[in-house]
Amino acid sequence: MATKSSHEVQSRRREKRTGRENLLGHGEETKPRSRNLGEIVAKYRKSKDASSLAMSAKNKLVQRQEKLGKINNQTEELEGNSEDYASLANELLRKIEKRKWWQI
């Protein structure tokens, strides 16, 4: 009976893994590492100044309002186009209903 090398065993294990394991890693490798308070504060700290936080929130609010305005305009345009299409389709249907079968 032939023995398998560790390389062959590892390659077979990789083949047996699911798609999620291949993408994210295997088992213990996906566990989050612990971070200390200093690392967390350094990553998520933006500014301690209240006025700059308020200004940033205001800018984001203005951007959202602009986006909603654009979406509202697009919605109104689509509504108008759909009404035009519906009236054109009804007009075409009336014309076709008036025709006789030999005129088609």
N, C-alpha and C positions, 0 to 999 in steps of 0.2 A: 504494500500500500504506500503510495507516494505522499509525502508530507507537503503541506502548502506553506509557501513563504508568507511572511507577515504582510508583504506588499499585496499579494493576492487576496488575503483575508480582508485587508482594509478596502481594497477596491470592490469586493463583494458587499461589504457593509455599506459603502457609498451607494451602490446600485439599489440596495434595499430601502434606502431612505425615501421618505415621501417628498413631494415637491416643496412643501413648506419647510421641511428640515434642510433640504438642499439650499433653499433661499436664505433662511434665517440662521442656519447653523444647527448643530446637534446638541440637544440636552443642556448640559451645564454651561455651554458657551453662550446661551441666550439669556442667562440670568443677569439682571442688572447689577452693576457694581455699586457699592455704597459710596456716597459722596459726603463730604463734611459740609458744615454750614457755610464756610468761606467759599467753597466752589459753587454752591447753589446761589448764594447772594451775588457772586461775581457774574454768573451767567445771566441771571434774571434782573439784575439791577439796571435801571435805565437812568433815572435821575431822581435825586431826593428833593428837588425843588418843586414845590406844589404848583407854581405858576407855569413851569414848563410842562408838567403833566396835564394841567388844564388846557394849555394851548394845543398840546398834541391831541387830546380828546376832541377839542373843537375842530381841529383840522380833519380828523377822521370822520366826524359828524358831517362836515361840509362835503367831503368826498362821497359819503354814502348818499347824501341828498342829491348830489349831481348824478350819481349812478341811477338812483330811483327815478329822477326826472327823465333821464334818457330812456329807461325802461318804459316809463309811462308814455312817452312820445311814440316809441316803437309799437306799443300796444294799441294806441289810438290809430296809428297808421295801418296796422294789420286789421283792425276792426273796420276801417273805411274800405280797405281793399276787399275784405270778405263780403261786405255789403254790396259793393260794385259787382263782384263775381256772382253773388246770389241773384241780383237783379238781372244780369246778363243771361244767366242760366235759365231763369224763369221766362224771359223774353224769347229765348231760343226754343224753349219747350213749347210755348204757345204757337210759335210759327210752325213748328214741326207737326203739332196736333191738328192744325188747320189744313195741312196738305193731305191729299189723297194718296193711297198707296202707289198709284202709277206715277205720281209726280216725284216720288222720292228717288 
